[in-house]
Amino acid sequence: MGIIAKAPSRLLVLLVMISVLSLLLLASAVQATGTVRPTGEYRVEAGDRLWDIAAERTVDGEDVRETLHAIRRLNSLDSSVLQPGQVLVVPVDR
């Protein structure tokens, strides 16, 4: 009977852990973009600058710098140097 009694409690612990992880991921997405915004991919072309990519994806009323920082966080970029062919995760219009 001890094994049977432990199964529901283990399931409950697993469900709680999954819920907490989901909330943490959602909080990370909110922090990365300021709001929850869908993302897409952008393939870097020769001559592309990170600022220009961010400016194209900045919603009216938002600061381009926030979008730029969001792109850097979403892609774990330490600098603004881009390579042609590189694929970036970027915010997209709602």
N, C-alpha and C positions, 0 to 999 in steps of 0.2 A: 504494500500500500504506500510505502514511502516514495517509490519511484513514480507512481501515478500522481501523487500529490505534488511532486516537484515539477512535473511536466507543465502544468498550467502556469506556475510561477516563473519558469524559465521563458515561456512564451511571452508572458507579460513583460519581463525584463527586456526581451528582444524587441518587442513592439515599442517600448519606451525609448530604447536606444535608437531605433530607426527614426522615431519622431524627433528626438533631439538632434540627430544628424541632419535630418531634413530642414529643421529650423535654422541650424547653423549654416547650411548651404544657402538657404534663402537670405539670411542676414549678410552673408558674404557677397551675394549678387547685388543686394541693395547698396552695400558699402562700395562695391566696385563701380557702380554706375550712378549712384545717388538715388536712383529709383529702379524699380524692376523693369528692365527693358529687354526685349528679345535681342538675340545676337545672331549674327551671320558671319560668313567668312569673306575675306577680301584678299586677293592675290596681289602682292606688291609688284608694280611695274617699274622699270628703270626711270629714275627721276622723281619717284614718289617721295613725298615728305610726310612724316607722321602728323605734323600740324595740319597739312592740307586734308589728309584722310579724316582727321578728327573734325575739322571744320565742316566737311561735307555731311557728317553724321550728327552734328549738333542741332538739337531741336530749338526752334525759336524760343528765346527767353532764357536759354541755358548758356553757360560759359564754355567756350571752346576748350579752355584749360581743364575743366572737369571731364569732358569727353576724352581729351588726350590722356589724362591720368587714368581714366577707366580702361582705355585701350592698353596702356602700359601694364596695368594690373592684370587684366584679363589674359595677357600674353606673357607675363613675367619678364617684361623688357627692362633691362637696366639702363638702356640708352635709347636715343631716338634714331640710331643708325639702322636702316632697313636694307635688305638684300632683295634684288629682283627674284621673283618666284616664291618668296616667303609668304606663307599664308597666315593672316591675322584674324583673330576673333574680334569682331567690331559690333558696337550697338547698331541696330537698324531701326527704321521708323516703326512706330506702333501700328 
